[in-house]
């Protein structure tokens, strides 16, 4: 999931977008919603950091943990607040 995310992080993600559908497919097929990537970033921290509201909502609806921190101590809420 992180490899896909990193390759798409700069592209806007609109409601019902291909990117949202790909994330949904990952989750539907058992991908760990709280998996960690480079810098201990989770998918929720990534989506919050890049302002992808529809994907952030999807991850929250599916049970992503909101209090997980990356290697700098940032959470998804901190990243969202900086946008």
Secondary structure, DSSP 8 states (H G I E B T S, - for coil): -HHHHHHHTTS---TT-HHHHHHHHHHHTT--TT---GGG--HHHHHHHTT-HHHHHHHHHTT--TT---TTS--HHHHHHT-
